[in-house]
Amino acid sequence: QVQLVESGGGLVQAGGSLRLSCAASGRTFSSSAIGWFRQAPGKEREFVAAISWRGAIAGYADSVKGRFTISRDNAKNTVYLQMNSAKPEDTAVYYCAAKSFTTSQAPGEYPYWGQGTQVTVSS
């Protein structure tokens, strides 16, 4: 099993940056793909970015391509989401999730989830 804790959320002005962290515990972290998802009020949870267990493959939602970067440090059991050029529409609760090995954009394929961290982008 993998336990996940997100941090780094907060209030940022449009155009600003934030770095979210997803700290993991559990024996299987190094073989887990990690995905970031977000959910805004009244909307469904949506895919943001994902990185494979080797860190060699990363996928991004079209809405964040060129602005967000996902990375992982297996030595620290942590995955990061660097958010640059933030927009008000990025406002949401951000979640990280884990599954075995390969990435997916489908939330239902991830069995392990963190509690989420709020990101608010002011205009």
Buried (B, 14 or more C-beta within 10 A) or exposed (E): EBEBBBEBBEEBEEEEEBEBBBBBEBEBBEBBBBBBBBBBEEEEBBBBBBBBBEBEEBBBBEBBEEBBBBBBEBEEBBBBBBBBEBBEEBBBBBBBBBBBEEBBBEBEBBEBBBEBBEBBBEE
